[in-house]
């Protein structure tokens, strides 16, 4: 409590020093004049009160017409009032700014609510994964994030897309964006010889997106334990990889991260 009071006093002194520099001090002579005018005003007010008391004793039926002297007195009194208000304003300027500031007691805004990303379902207990093969590379995708499997069909190529984008395949009125998985995963090894050897037969759909990965063969579905996977802990590097399945020496895809990369037109080098 004492530390809080001390901190408040230090802050008050600091603000007082800053705010005092913003307004020049009022000369002492002006303050003295203001005090003198204020005293004259008090005397006139006292006289006015006496006049009002006497006027109240007059019979209500008597109509009193103000004389020229009374009119002049009222005008003088109004002038004195104006001078007194000016003097009071001048006197207030002489008061330190820090004493005239009223701190608004407002309720502090509530801190923003940070919503953590939902944990993956397959990061709790056992889970199943589908293994498929691309150019001799085995890849796995969690079954809970598998959007479906289609046989590859006619693909219409599009201009102005990345090289790994094979084109669009129509399946039951759904337009599927087809990814040349070998070119996306291993762009440094992808050459004409590899391209000629590829025999894509299936399309692996990623979640609820329209992205589909080409694959040559479907290997199998396996049940995995959490300890079977060496999970990627560091953020930033290789976001498309959820982890490495130790026994099969196989990459487990992070479907959401891969969809994000594909939407941004990025490949494995991201």
Helices and strands as residue ranges (DSSP letters): H 2-20, H 28-56, H 68-94, H 97-100, G 121-123, E 127-134, E 137-142, G 143-145, E 146-151, E 155-156, E 165-171, E 174-179, H 181-185, H 192-197, E 202-206, E 211-215, E 217-224, G 226-228, E 229-231, E 241-245, E 250-253, H 255-263
